Amino acid sequence: MKQSGMYRQVLRTVLLAPLLCISAAAQSQTITGKVGGASDGDTIMVLDANNQQRMISLDGIDAPESAQDFGSHAKQSLSDLVFGKTVTVTSWKTDRYGRILGKVTLDGKNINLEQVNRGLAWFYRYYAKDLQPEDAAAYERAGKRWNRRQTRSQKSPAASAR
C-alpha cells in the first residue's frame, strides 16, 4: 500500500513537471522604456529601466527593410510614432537573432497594428499561431481594410507583399 502511494506520487510529479515548464515558458515579460530609434519599419531600440538597450521586433508584422521600396517610409512612420517616447513591450519570446519579439503599446495604442493600418507593414500570417488571438484578428482585419482602400494608383509595401 505504501509503495503504490509513493508510485502514484512519482507518476504525478513526472506527468505534471512538463506542464509546469510549459506554463512558465508561456509567461509574458513586460519591458517599459524610452525608444532611442527605429532600425526599420518593424524594429526599435528601447532603453529599459535598467539603462539596458533592448532590440525589439514588432511581433506579428513585417515591414520592408530600409533599402527596399517603402522601407524609408515605414521606418519614418515607426519613428514618428514612438521615437523619444516611453513605450510598453509585452513579449513571450525572442527571434533567432536574439531580438525580443513583442507587442509595442504607447498610451494604450497598439503600435504594431498602427503600422499595418498605415499600410507600411503587413500581417505576418505564418506566425499567427504565436500571437494572442485578438491581435492576430486585428492585424488580419487591418490588412484587409487597407487592401479595400487601395486604388491602382496607390502603392504600399502591404499591397506588394501579397
N, C-alpha and C positions, 0 to 999 in steps of 0.2 A: 504494500500500500504506500509506504513512504517513498519507495523507489519510483512508482508511477507518478506521484505528485511532483517529484523532482524532474522526471522526464517531461511532464507537461510544462513545467516552468521553463526548462531549457528550450523546448519546442516553441513556446510562446515568445521567448526572447529572440530566438533565431528568426521567427517569422515577422516580428514587429520591428526589429532593428533596421531593415532596409526601408521600411515605410517612414520611420523617423528621419532617416538620412535624406530621403526624397523630400520630405516636408521641410527640412532645414534648408535644403538646396533651393527650394522654390521661394524662400523668403526674399522679399524685396529689400533693397538698400536705397536710402534716400540721401541725396547729396544736395546741399544748398550752397551756392557760391556765386561769385561775380564772373560774368563772361568777359574773357580777355580777348576773344577773337573768334572768327569763323574761318575754318580752313577751306570749306566749300559749302555747298547748299544743304548739307546734312551732317556736318561735323563742327563742333565748337570746343573751345578750351575754357574750362571753368576752374577758377581758383577757389578751393573749398575753405571751410572754416579753419583748417589747419595750415593754410597757405600752401597747400599741395595742388599742383596743376593736374587736372584730370581731363583727358581727351574723351569727349562724349560724342558718340554717333547716334543720331536720332533714329530710334528703333521703329521699324515698320515702314520706313520710307526710303526712297533712293532719289538722289538728285544728280545732275550731270557734274562731272569733275570740272575744275576750274578751266582747263584747256579745251573742253568740249563746248559745242554750241549751247548757249544759255547758261553755261557754267558760271560766268561772272555775274549774271543777273541773279541766279539762285544764291550765290554767295552773298551778294549785296543785300538781297531780301532778308536772309537769315541774320546778317549783321545788323540791319536796320531794326529788326525785331528785338534782338537781345544784347547787342554789344554794350558793355558797361553796366548792364542791369543784373540784379540778383535773381537767379532762376532756381527752380527746384527740379532735380532729376530723380526720377523713380526708375530703378534698374533691377533686373533679375539676372543679368548675365553680361559677359564680355564677348567680343568677337575674336576671330583668330589672330587679329593684330594687337590684341590687348586693350582695345578701346572699350569703354563702358557703353553698352547699348541701353538707351533709356528714353523715357518719355520726358520731354522738357516742358515745364509749365512756367508761366510768368503771370502773376496776378490771376491765377485760375485759368488762363488761356493755354490750350494745348498748341505749342509751337510746331510740333511735328505736323499736326493737322493743318495749321495755318499755311505751311509751305505747300501742302497739297492743294489747299483752297486757292492759293495764288497761282497755281499751275506751274510751279517751279520745282516740283518734286512729284513723284508718283508712289502709289501704294505698292510695296514690295510683297506681293501675294505669296511668294514662296515661303516667307516666314510668318504668315498669318497665324498659324497654329501656335506660335510662341507668344503672341500678343494677348492682351486682355480682350475678350470678345467684343466689348463695346468700342474699343479703339479700332480694332480691325474693321468693324462695321462702319465706323465714322470715316475711316480712310477710304474705304470702298465707295461710300456714298459721295464723298468729296471728289474723287476721281471721275465718277460718272457725271456729276454736276458740271465739272469742267469740260468734259467731252461734249455735253449737250450745248454749252455756251459757245463752243469753238466754232469759228467760221473758217472757210477755206483761206481767207487772207490772214488769219491769226495763226501763229505757231507757238508752241510751247514745248519744253522738254517732255512734259507729261504726254502730249499727243504723239510725239515722235518715238516714244518708248514703247508704244503698243504694237 
